[in-house]
């Protein structure tokens, strides 16, 4: 696989999480599918796929906690913060992947190593 193809697939791994705007589980399923299909073809794609899946699992857990905190009204603010962090870090990771850089999400729990 060429370097430009590797960078494109790594970027798409991150950007596929944006399907979460349209479907409830899209933010996790999108990166998982792209990663599983492409991980054997490149170590670069494998790395970015793991990062994207780990980050989206972490953000789903954070959104779940924020949703539970709706009962005491702080969850409304937290849900917006989680959404903003998710969107900003996803776009940063996609740009870094497209530039051929390895990017490690901050605030991400490493479920998959």
C-alpha positions in Angstrom: 0.0 0.0 0.0 1.3 3.4 -0.9 2.0 6.0 1.8 -0.7 8.3 0.5 -3.2 5.4 0.7 -2.1 4.6 4.3 -2.6 8.3 5.3 -6.0 8.4 3.6 -7.3 5.2 5.3 -5.9 6.4 8.7 -7.6 9.7 8.3 -10.9 8.0 7.3 -10.6 5.8 10.4 -10.9 8.9 12.5 -13.4 10.7 10.3 -15.7 7.7 10.2 -16.6 8.4 13.8 -18.5 11.5 12.6 -21.2 9.1 11.5 -22.2 9.4 15.2 -24.0 12.6 14.3 -26.5 10.5 12.3 -26.6 7.2 14.2 -26.4 6.5 17.9 -23.6 3.9 17.6 -21.9 5.3 14.5 -19.1 7.0 16.4 -17.9 3.6 17.5 -19.0 1.3 14.6 -17.5 3.5 11.8 -13.9 3.4 13.1 -14.2 -0.2 14.1 -15.2 -1.3 10.6 -12.6 0.7 8.8 -9.9 -0.5 11.3 -10.9 -4.1 11.0 -10.9 -4.1 7.2 -7.6 -2.2 6.8 -5.5 -3.1 9.8 -3.7 -6.0 8.1 -2.5 -3.8 5.3 -0.5 -1.3 7.3 0.9 -0.8 10.8 0.1 2.9 10.4 -3.6 2.2 9.8 -3.6 -0.3 12.6 -2.2 2.2 15.1 -4.7 4.9 14.1 -7.5 2.4 14.1 -6.8 1.4 17.7 -6.5 5.0 18.8 -9.8 6.0 17.1 -11.7 3.0 18.6 -10.2 3.6 22.1 -11.0 7.3 22.0 -14.6 6.7 20.8 -15.2 4.1 23.6 -13.9 6.6 26.1 -16.1 9.4 24.7 -19.2 7.1 24.7 -18.6 6.3 28.4 -18.1 10.0 29.2 -21.3 10.8 27.3 -23.1 8.1 29.2 -22.0 9.6 32.5 -23.0 13.1 31.4 -26.4 11.7 30.4 -26.9 10.1 33.8 -26.0 13.5 35.4 -28.9 15.1 33.6 -30.9 14.5 36.7 -28.9 17.1 38.6 -28.7 19.4 35.7 -24.9 19.4 35.4 -25.2 16.7 32.7 -26.5 19.2 30.2 -23.3 21.2 30.3 -21.1 18.1 30.5 -22.7 16.6 27.5 -21.8 19.7 25.4 -18.3 19.7 26.7 -17.9 16.0 25.9 -19.3 16.6 22.4 -16.9 19.5 21.8 -13.9 17.6 23.0 -14.9 14.6 20.8 -15.3 16.7 17.7 -12.1 18.8 18.2 -9.8 15.8 19.0 -11.3 13.8 16.2 -10.6 16.5 13.6 -7.0 17.0 15.0 -6.4 13.2 14.8 -7.6 13.1 11.2 -5.4 16.0 10.2 -2.4 14.4 11.9 -3.1 11.1 10.2 -3.4 12.7 6.8 0.0 14.4 7.4 1.6 11.0 8.1 2.0 11.6 11.9 1.3 9.3 14.7 -1.3 10.9 17.0 -2.2 9.8 20.5 -5.5 11.1 21.8 -5.3 12.7 25.2 -7.9 11.7 27.8 -8.3 8.3 26.2 -8.5 5.0 28.0 -6.4 2.3 26.2 -8.9 -0.6 26.0 -7.2 -2.0 22.9 -3.4 -2.2 23.0 
